[in-house]
Amino acid sequence: MLEVMIRKFLNTNKDAEDLLDDLFRLYSIDGRIDIEKSKVYLEELISAGYRLGNIKNLTSYKKHCLVVSETSDILAKKILNHYPRLDMKPNKAAYFGLVEDYSRCIANEEGQEIHEILSYIDLTNRELFDIRDATELHFVGPEELMLLQKRGRFLDLKYSQERQEKNIYYAIVSGADILCTTEFLGKEDMMKGFEKRIRDFKKRHRKDHILMEAFYNDGEKRLRKMINKLDKLCRGEYSKQQVGRVYNLTNTFL
């Protein structure tokens, strides 16, 4: 049923699907992932998407994916430096950051506007739940899904905001995606980087675009709160007990 739900939004071929399968096979739950090989497959997948006409700007899109991956790795290491008992591996964060936008490579023009939802459905269908939960409905995907469901679309799609809020990888990868264009905008100040990214986002989308509607329908408020939280995690401003009550630990801080 889920596969049928997204079929009309796809524009793919065997080459792209084989590359996607190769990329997903490199994932390992224990974090032993060959990131450099993953980058090769991802870049080849993006090139396949470009040949299909799905990716319009090959160079900038590749750069964005690589920067989100590198930033996710950096942020994960910063957080672990303050909270070493968190059940988290930077290598996994780097991988999740690399693949979080993969569905753009196989989505047609209509599918590009809802690629976060396509990824969520596709990864559920593939039973790749770790990858799904770390990247699910990033940016304003939750608000976008809510708006579409109010219009009678994707009604069979179940989404848990509570699960999302407790996933440290989601906090990192979604934050990195928001703060990165072809460079990391939050290097000096995350909140200033967020403001810069949002100004760019508004310039690039027409006012009646579904993403703009989702952004103003609680999306901005949630994103601002999320980046502020990520910034505090990276600075170590929460107590270990506070972090332990939200995220999974390898063992207790207490």
WOJO-V262000 format. One record per residue. N is the residue number from 0. SS is DSSP state (A for helix, B for strand, O for the rest). PHI is phi in whole degrees, 0 to 359 (none if undefined). Layout:
# WOJO-V262000
n:N ss:SS phi:PHI
n:N ss:SS phi:PHI
This chain:
# WOJO-V262000
n:0 ss:O phi:none
n:1 ss:A phi:297
n:2 ss:A phi:296
n:3 ss:A phi:298
n:4 ss:A phi:300
n:5 ss:A phi:250
n:6 ss:A phi:305
n:7 ss:A phi:289
n:8 ss:A phi:263
n:9 ss:B phi:257
n:10 ss:O phi:220
n:11 ss:O phi:222
n:12 ss:O phi:209
n:13 ss:A phi:297
n:14 ss:A phi:301
n:15 ss:A phi:295
n:16 ss:A phi:294
n:17 ss:A phi:296
n:18 ss:A phi:295
n:19 ss:A phi:295
n:20 ss:A phi:298
n:21 ss:A phi:298
n:22 ss:A phi:296
n:23 ss:A phi:289
n:24 ss:A phi:294
n:25 ss:O phi:284
n:26 ss:O phi:289
n:27 ss:O phi:224
n:28 ss:O phi:297
n:29 ss:O phi:274
n:30 ss:O phi:86
n:31 ss:O phi:275
n:32 ss:O phi:242
n:33 ss:O phi:279
n:34 ss:A phi:294
n:35 ss:A phi:296
n:36 ss:A phi:292
n:37 ss:A phi:299
n:38 ss:A phi:297
n:39 ss:A phi:297
n:40 ss:A phi:296
n:41 ss:A phi:296
n:42 ss:A phi:295
n:43 ss:A phi:292
n:44 ss:A phi:295
n:45 ss:A phi:298
n:46 ss:A phi:297
n:47 ss:A phi:296
n:48 ss:A phi:295
n:49 ss:A phi:294
n:50 ss:A phi:295
n:51 ss:O phi:282
n:52 ss:O phi:89
n:53 ss:O phi:279
n:54 ss:O phi:261
n:55 ss:O phi:271
n:56 ss:O phi:241
n:57 ss:A phi:300
n:58 ss:A phi:295
n:59 ss:A phi:291
n:60 ss:A phi:291
n:61 ss:A phi:301
n:62 ss:A phi:297
n:63 ss:A phi:301
n:64 ss:A phi:299
n:65 ss:A phi:292
n:66 ss:A phi:292
n:67 ss:A phi:298
n:68 ss:A phi:297
n:69 ss:A phi:297
n:70 ss:A phi:293
n:71 ss:A phi:299
n:72 ss:A phi:297
n:73 ss:A phi:296
n:74 ss:A phi:295
n:75 ss:A phi:299
n:76 ss:A phi:293
n:77 ss:A phi:298
n:78 ss:A phi:293
n:79 ss:A phi:296
n:80 ss:A phi:298
n:81 ss:A phi:269
n:82 ss:O phi:230
n:83 ss:O phi:294
n:84 ss:O phi:268
n:85 ss:B phi:296
n:86 ss:O phi:280
n:87 ss:O phi:208
n:88 ss:O phi:234
n:89 ss:A phi:306
n:90 ss:A phi:297
n:91 ss:A phi:291
n:92 ss:A phi:300
n:93 ss:A phi:297
n:94 ss:A phi:294
n:95 ss:A phi:300
n:96 ss:A phi:295
n:97 ss:A phi:291
n:98 ss:A phi:260
n:99 ss:O phi:300
n:100 ss:O phi:250
n:101 ss:A phi:303
n:102 ss:A phi:294
n:103 ss:A phi:300
n:104 ss:A phi:287
n:105 ss:O phi:240
n:106 ss:B phi:260
n:107 ss:O phi:284
n:108 ss:A phi:300
n:109 ss:A phi:293
n:110 ss:A phi:290
n:111 ss:A phi:301
n:112 ss:O phi:291
n:113 ss:O phi:236
n:114 ss:A phi:297
n:115 ss:A phi:298
n:116 ss:A phi:289
n:117 ss:A phi:300
n:118 ss:A phi:299
n:119 ss:A phi:301
n:120 ss:A phi:291
n:121 ss:A phi:297
n:122 ss:A phi:290
n:123 ss:A phi:295
n:124 ss:A phi:297
n:125 ss:O phi:278
n:126 ss:O phi:61
n:127 ss:O phi:263
n:128 ss:A phi:289
n:129 ss:A phi:300
n:130 ss:A phi:293
n:131 ss:A phi:300
n:132 ss:A phi:291
n:133 ss:A phi:277
n:134 ss:A phi:235
n:135 ss:O phi:299
n:136 ss:O phi:44
n:137 ss:O phi:291
n:138 ss:O phi:55
n:139 ss:O phi:258
n:140 ss:A phi:305
n:141 ss:A phi:300
n:142 ss:A phi:291
n:143 ss:A phi:297
n:144 ss:A phi:298
n:145 ss:A phi:300
n:146 ss:A phi:296
n:147 ss:A phi:292
n:148 ss:A phi:292
n:149 ss:A phi:296
n:150 ss:O phi:265
n:151 ss:O phi:88
n:152 ss:O phi:252
n:153 ss:O phi:54
n:154 ss:O phi:292
n:155 ss:O phi:276
n:156 ss:O phi:276
n:157 ss:O phi:257
n:158 ss:O phi:221
n:159 ss:O phi:245
n:160 ss:A phi:293
n:161 ss:A phi:298
n:162 ss:A phi:298
n:163 ss:A phi:298
n:164 ss:A phi:291
n:165 ss:O phi:263
n:166 ss:O phi:261
n:167 ss:A phi:296
n:168 ss:A phi:294
n:169 ss:A phi:298
n:170 ss:A phi:303
n:171 ss:A phi:285
n:172 ss:A phi:292
n:173 ss:A phi:295
n:174 ss:A phi:297
n:175 ss:A phi:297
n:176 ss:A phi:299
n:177 ss:A phi:295
n:178 ss:A phi:271
n:179 ss:B phi:241
n:180 ss:O phi:255
n:181 ss:O phi:257
n:182 ss:O phi:209
n:183 ss:B phi:277
n:184 ss:O phi:276
n:185 ss:O phi:257
n:186 ss:O phi:300
n:187 ss:O phi:270
n:188 ss:O phi:206
n:189 ss:A phi:297
n:190 ss:A phi:292
n:191 ss:A phi:293
n:192 ss:A phi:297
n:193 ss:A phi:298
n:194 ss:A phi:299
n:195 ss:A phi:296
n:196 ss:A phi:296
n:197 ss:A phi:292
n:198 ss:A phi:300
n:199 ss:A phi:295
n:200 ss:A phi:301
n:201 ss:A phi:294
n:202 ss:A phi:293
n:203 ss:A phi:270
n:204 ss:O phi:234
n:205 ss:O phi:292
n:206 ss:O phi:295
n:207 ss:O phi:266
n:208 ss:O phi:292
n:209 ss:A phi:302
n:210 ss:A phi:292
n:211 ss:A phi:293
n:212 ss:A phi:297
n:213 ss:A phi:293
n:214 ss:A phi:300
n:215 ss:A phi:277
n:216 ss:A phi:260
n:217 ss:A phi:81
n:218 ss:A phi:296
n:219 ss:A phi:299
n:220 ss:A phi:299
n:221 ss:A phi:293
n:222 ss:A phi:295
n:223 ss:A phi:299
n:224 ss:A phi:296
n:225 ss:A phi:293
n:226 ss:A phi:292
n:227 ss:A phi:298
n:228 ss:A phi:294
n:229 ss:A phi:297
n:230 ss:A phi:300
n:231 ss:A phi:292
n:232 ss:A phi:297
n:233 ss:A phi:293
n:234 ss:A phi:269
n:235 ss:O phi:72
n:236 ss:O phi:274
n:237 ss:O phi:267
n:238 ss:O phi:286
n:239 ss:A phi:297
n:240 ss:A phi:294
n:241 ss:A phi:298
n:242 ss:A phi:294
n:243 ss:A phi:296
n:244 ss:A phi:283
n:245 ss:A phi:256
n:246 ss:O phi:251
n:247 ss:O phi:288
n:248 ss:B phi:243
n:249 ss:O phi:289
n:250 ss:O phi:200
n:251 ss:O phi:290
n:252 ss:O phi:281
n:253 ss:O phi:276
